[in-house]
Amino acid sequence: MACLCFQGVCSNYLCDATPGTEVKMTGPSGKVMLLPEDKPEADIIMVATGTGIAPYRAFWKRLFIEDTEAAANYKGLAWLFLGVANSDALLYDDELQVSTSYS
């Protein structure tokens, strides 16, 4: 049976790069969190289905655990859809439980 394998463009480029390879990176800068400032009631949907939970961890900590301007102003709902293959891959569950206790 043949296996159809799709390789990620960015991850494979970085994996195949050699030391000294020039890499140009662009993206939003100047803000820690990109929230709609004109709509503090906007809902946030986070999807981590095998792509990594770390960026969302930083997000929920800034919104629900740390004393930040974003936390003070945010009035919406935050949804996290997290997919893991088994329970030992469930990272930061203790922090998630603390975060959900604020609702």
N, CA and C atoms as a LAMMPS dump frame, in Angstrom:
ITEM: TIMESTEP
0
ITEM: NUMBER OF ATOMS
309
ITEM: BOX BOUNDS ff ff ff
-5.0000000000000000e+02 5.0000000000000000e+02
-5.0000000000000000e+02 5.0000000000000000e+02
-5.0000000000000000e+02 5.0000000000000000e+02
ITEM: ATOMS id mol type element x y z
1 1 1 N 0.846 -1.174 0
2 1 2 C 0 0 0
3 1 3 C 0.896 1.244 0
4 2 1 N 0.684 2.141 -0.932
5 2 2 C 1.491 3.353 -1.041
6 2 3 C 1.041 4.379 -0.009
7 3 1 N 1.997 5.083 0.533
8 3 2 C 1.708 6.138 1.509
9 3 3 C 1.838 7.484 0.821
10 4 1 N 0.788 8.29 0.877
11 4 2 C 0.819 9.621 0.31
12 4 3 C 1.307 10.562 1.403
13 5 1 N 2.448 11.186 1.209
14 5 2 C 3.07 12.005 2.239
15 5 3 C 3.164 13.449 1.768
16 6 1 N 2.661 14.372 2.548
17 6 2 C 2.75 15.794 2.249
18 6 3 C 3.755 16.419 3.205
19 7 1 N 4.677 17.167 2.657
20 7 2 C 5.682 17.809 3.483
21 7 3 C 5.38 19.295 3.587
22 8 1 N 5.577 19.842 4.79
23 8 2 C 5.36 21.26 5.004
24 8 3 C 6.408 22.092 4.286
25 9 1 N 5.977 23.186 3.69
26 9 2 C 6.892 24.025 2.926
27 9 3 C 7.911 24.686 3.844
28 10 1 N 7.469 25.361 4.863
29 10 2 C 8.378 26.092 5.738
30 10 3 C 9.204 25.149 6.605
31 11 1 N 8.559 24.182 7.239
32 11 2 C 9.297 23.288 8.133
33 11 3 C 10.359 22.493 7.377
34 12 1 N 10.068 22.057 6.166
35 12 2 C 11.064 21.325 5.388
36 12 3 C 12.182 22.232 4.882
37 13 1 N 11.856 23.457 4.553
38 13 2 C 12.899 24.402 4.161
39 13 3 C 13.875 24.594 5.315
40 14 1 N 13.347 24.811 6.519
41 14 2 C 14.213 25.007 7.68
42 14 3 C 14.987 23.738 8.022
43 15 1 N 14.35 22.602 7.905
44 15 2 C 15.013 21.335 8.194
45 15 3 C 16.165 21.082 7.228
46 16 1 N 15.968 21.423 5.97
47 16 2 C 16.982 21.174 4.95
48 16 3 C 18.042 22.269 4.878
49 17 1 N 17.808 23.398 5.548
50 17 2 C 18.763 24.504 5.5
51 17 3 C 20.059 24.115 6.215
52 18 1 N 21.129 24.668 5.73
53 18 2 C 22.427 24.42 6.354
54 18 3 C 22.818 25.649 7.166
55 19 1 N 23.707 25.494 8.116
56 19 2 C 24.154 26.666 8.89
57 19 3 C 24.653 27.763 7.95
58 20 1 N 24.186 28.968 8.176
59 20 2 C 24.559 30.098 7.33
60 20 3 C 23.535 30.43 6.267
61 21 1 N 22.54 29.557 6.073
62 21 2 C 21.491 29.839 5.096
63 21 3 C 20.724 31.085 5.539
64 22 1 N 20.555 32.012 4.619
65 22 2 C 19.836 33.236 4.946
66 22 3 C 18.333 32.956 4.948
67 23 1 N 17.66 33.403 5.994
68 23 2 C 16.221 33.205 6.137
69 23 3 C 15.583 34.571 6.383
70 24 1 N 14.642 34.935 5.549
71 24 2 C 13.923 36.193 5.714
72 24 3 C 12.606 35.904 6.425
73 25 1 N 12.369 36.597 7.517
74 25 2 C 11.132 36.404 8.278
75 25 3 C 10.39 37.727 8.349
76 26 1 N 9.086 37.67 8.137
77 26 2 C 8.253 38.859 8.245
78 26 3 C 7.028 38.514 9.059
79 27 1 N 6.368 39.512 9.522
80 27 2 C 5.149 39.271 10.276
81 27 3 C 4.785 40.479 11.107
82 28 1 N 3.715 40.369 11.864
83 28 2 C 3.321 41.49 12.712
84 28 3 C 4.404 41.768 13.746
85 29 1 N 4.656 43.029 13.989
86 29 2 C 5.601 43.389 15.034
87 29 3 C 5.1 44.633 15.74
88 30 1 N 5.627 44.836 16.925
89 30 2 C 5.241 46.016 17.679
90 30 3 C 4.163 45.756 18.715
91 31 1 N 3.486 44.648 18.622
92 31 2 C 2.453 44.319 19.593
93 31 3 C 2.693 42.914 20.099
94 32 1 N 2.349 42.707 21.374
95 32 2 C 2.484 41.37 21.938
96 32 3 C 1.315 40.504 21.502
97 33 1 N 0.121 41.069 21.518
98 33 2 C -1.085 40.329 21.142
99 33 3 C -1.853 41.148 20.119
100 34 1 N -2.285 40.507 19.076
101 34 2 C -3.052 41.199 18.054
102 34 3 C -4.537 40.941 18.285
103 35 1 N -5.134 41.798 19.088
104 35 2 C -6.565 41.718 19.375
105 35 3 C -7.254 42.897 18.71
106 36 1 N -8.503 42.73 18.332
107 36 2 C -9.231 43.855 17.742
108 36 3 C -9.485 44.933 18.805
109 37 1 N -8.725 46.018 18.757
110 37 2 C -8.824 47.058 19.778
111 37 3 C -10.164 47.768 19.773
112 38 1 N -10.808 47.835 18.615
113 38 2 C -12.084 48.529 18.526
114 38 3 C -13.26 47.66 18.96
115 39 1 N -13.019 46.36 19.203
116 39 2 C -14.086 45.449 19.621
117 39 3 C -13.58 44.534 20.743
118 40 1 N -13.514 45.024 21.977
119 40 2 C -13.01 44.181 23.069
120 40 3 C -13.927 43.004 23.386
121 41 1 N -15.134 43.004 22.828
122 41 2 C -16.062 41.898 23.049
123 41 3 C -15.923 40.805 21.992
124 42 1 N -15.01 40.977 21.044
125 42 2 C -14.815 39.989 19.988
126 42 3 C -14.363 38.658 20.571
127 43 1 N -14.921 37.586 20.062
128 43 2 C -14.528 36.25 20.507
129 43 3 C -13.238 35.825 19.811
130 44 1 N -12.465 34.988 20.492
131 44 2 C -11.217 34.469 19.94
132 44 3 C -11.363 32.96 19.808
133 45 1 N -11.014 32.438 18.652
134 45 2 C -11.033 30.994 18.426
135 45 3 C -9.599 30.546 18.154
136 46 1 N -9.108 29.639 18.987
137 46 2 C -7.75 29.11 18.851
138 46 3 C -7.864 27.63 18.506
139 47 1 N -7.138 27.189 17.489
140 47 2 C -7.181 25.793 17.051
141 47 3 C -5.767 25.236 17.097
142 48 1 N -5.541 24.248 17.953
143 48 2 C -4.223 23.609 18.083
144 48 3 C -4.431 22.105 17.918
145 49 1 N -4.407 21.668 16.693
146 49 2 C -4.626 20.248 16.41
147 49 3 C -3.348 19.622 15.902
148 50 1 N -2.359 19.592 16.764
149 50 2 C -1.086 19.018 16.401
150 50 3 C -0.092 20.04 15.892
151 51 1 N -0.476 21.304 15.869
152 51 2 C 0.413 22.346 15.372
153 51 3 C 1.184 23.026 16.482
154 52 1 N 0.912 22.703 17.7
155 52 2 C 1.633 23.313 18.81
156 52 3 C 0.737 24.179 19.663
157 53 1 N 0.865 24.024 20.948
158 53 2 C 0.043 24.751 21.9
159 53 3 C 0.75 25.989 22.45
160 54 1 N 2.073 26.083 22.322
161 54 2 C 2.842 27.159 22.954
162 54 3 C 2.36 28.571 22.609
163 55 1 N 2.074 28.894 21.347
164 55 2 C 1.605 30.261 21.076
165 55 3 C 0.285 30.576 21.78
166 56 1 N -0.577 29.586 21.87
167 56 2 C -1.856 29.813 22.537
168 56 3 C -1.683 29.896 24.045
169 57 1 N -0.701 29.187 24.579
170 57 2 C -0.403 29.275 26.013
171 57 3 C -0.048 30.719 26.358
172 58 1 N 0.805 31.326 25.581
173 58 2 C 1.171 32.718 25.818
174 58 3 C -0.058 33.616 25.73
175 59 1 N -0.929 33.321 24.79
176 59 2 C -2.146 34.108 24.592
177 59 3 C -3.053 34.026 25.813
178 60 1 N -3.357 32.791 26.284
179 60 2 C -4.29 32.688 27.41
180 60 3 C -3.674 33.204 28.696
181 61 1 N -2.348 33.092 28.841
182 61 2 C -1.719 33.651 30.039
183 61 3 C -1.871 35.163 30.063
184 62 1 N -1.68 35.824 28.926
185 62 2 C -1.813 37.285 28.864
186 62 3 C -3.254 37.718 29.085
187 63 1 N -4.209 36.899 28.653
188 63 2 C -5.619 37.28 28.795
189 63 3 C -6.222 36.926 30.143
190 64 1 N -5.799 35.811 30.748
191 64 2 C -6.527 35.313 31.905
192 64 3 C -5.704 35.106 33.17
193 65 1 N -4.397 35.118 33.094
194 65 2 C -3.589 34.844 34.278
195 65 3 C -2.786 36.069 34.703
196 66 1 N -2.146 36.732 33.753
197 66 2 C -1.306 37.884 34.059
198 66 3 C -2.142 39.163 34.162
199 67 1 N -1.607 40.12 34.902
200 67 2 C -2.252 41.42 35.05
201 67 3 C -1.788 42.308 33.9
202 68 1 N -2.535 42.272 32.793
203 68 2 C -2.15 43.012 31.588
204 68 3 C -3.275 43.926 31.137
205 69 1 N -2.927 44.879 30.293
206 69 2 C -3.938 45.758 29.718
207 69 3 C -4.926 44.963 28.872
208 70 1 N -4.405 43.969 28.153
209 70 2 C -5.268 43.122 27.331
210 70 3 C -6.297 42.409 28.198
211 71 1 N -5.872 41.904 29.342
212 71 2 C -6.792 41.202 30.244
213 71 3 C -7.841 42.152 30.798
214 72 1 N -7.431 43.357 31.117
215 72 2 C -8.372 44.331 31.671
216 72 3 C -9.432 44.743 30.665
217 73 1 N -9.06 44.811 29.389
218 73 2 C -9.971 45.296 28.356
219 73 3 C -10.792 44.208 27.676
220 74 1 N -10.326 42.971 27.719
221 74 2 C -10.977 41.91 26.952
222 74 3 C -12.31 41.504 27.573
223 75 1 N -13.354 41.473 26.752
224 75 2 C -14.708 41.15 27.232
225 75 3 C -15.347 39.994 26.477
226 76 1 N -14.642 39.413 25.52
227 76 2 C -15.213 38.355 24.688
228 76 3 C -15.025 36.976 25.292
229 77 1 N -15.336 35.981 24.499
230 77 2 C -15.114 34.583 24.877
231 77 3 C -13.889 34.071 24.138
232 78 1 N -13.155 33.191 24.778
233 78 2 C -11.988 32.586 24.138
234 78 3 C -12.226 31.084 24.061
235 79 1 N -12.161 30.549 22.854
236 79 2 C -12.364 29.127 22.616
237 79 3 C -11.038 28.5 22.218
238 80 1 N -10.708 27.378 22.831
239 80 2 C -9.514 26.635 22.456
240 80 3 C -9.934 25.236 22.043
241 81 1 N -9.655 24.877 20.801
242 81 2 C -9.878 23.527 20.312
243 81 3 C -8.512 22.863 20.26
244 82 1 N -8.329 21.863 21.091
245 82 2 C -7.039 21.212 21.231
246 82 3 C -7.177 19.738 20.912
247 83 1 N -6.371 19.266 20.005
248 83 2 C -6.392 17.859 19.647
249 83 3 C -5.076 17.201 19.997
250 84 1 N -5.132 16.132 20.744
251 84 2 C -3.923 15.373 21.077
252 84 3 C -4.199 13.897 20.827
253 85 1 N -3.145 13.155 20.491
254 85 2 C -3.298 11.734 20.188
255 85 3 C -3.588 10.91 21.436
256 86 1 N -3.021 11.29 22.557
257 86 2 C -3.263 10.576 23.816
258 86 3 C -3.035 11.528 24.986
259 87 1 N -3.439 11.119 26.172
260 87 2 C -3.446 12.02 27.315
261 87 3 C -2.058 12.496 27.736
262 88 1 N -1.006 11.727 27.459
263 88 2 C 0.322 12.201 27.85
264 88 3 C 0.818 13.326 26.945
265 89 1 N 0.121 13.597 25.858
266 89 2 C 0.459 14.717 24.986
267 89 3 C -0.306 15.982 25.363
268 90 1 N -1.131 15.906 26.395
269 90 2 C -1.916 17.053 26.845
270 90 3 C -1.037 17.923 27.734
271 91 1 N -0.531 19.005 27.171
272 91 2 C 0.375 19.889 27.886
273 91 3 C -0.376 21.049 28.536
274 92 1 N 0.126 21.509 29.653
275 92 2 C -0.369 22.702 30.344
276 92 3 C -1.817 22.59 30.805
277 93 1 N -2.279 21.384 31.068
278 93 2 C -3.666 21.212 31.495
279 93 3 C -3.942 21.945 32.802
280 94 1 N -2.974 21.958 33.723
281 94 2 C -3.171 22.664 34.991
282 94 3 C -3.419 24.157 34.75
283 95 1 N -2.676 24.755 33.837
284 95 2 C -2.895 26.173 33.516
285 95 3 C -4.238 26.39 32.848
286 96 1 N -4.634 25.486 31.985
287 96 2 C -5.934 25.613 31.337
288 96 3 C -7.055 25.564 32.357
289 97 1 N -6.926 24.705 33.339
290 97 2 C -7.946 24.604 34.376
291 97 3 C -8.048 25.906 35.164
292 98 1 N -6.91 26.518 35.478
293 98 2 C -6.921 27.822 36.168
294 98 3 C -7.59 28.868 35.292
295 99 1 N -7.249 28.878 34.008
296 99 2 C -7.815 29.864 33.084
297 99 3 C -9.313 29.725 32.974
298 100 1 N -9.816 28.5 32.921
299 100 2 C -11.266 28.313 32.764
300 100 3 C -12.012 28.614 34.052
301 101 1 N -11.335 28.666 35.174
302 101 2 C -12.03 28.96 36.432
303 101 3 C -12.42 30.429 36.539
304 102 1 N -11.909 31.286 35.654
305 102 2 C -12.258 32.705 35.686
306 102 3 C -13.594 32.992 35.043
307 103 1 N -14.14 32.025 34.324
308 103 2 C -15.374 32.305 33.579
309 103 3 C -16.577 32.378 34.493
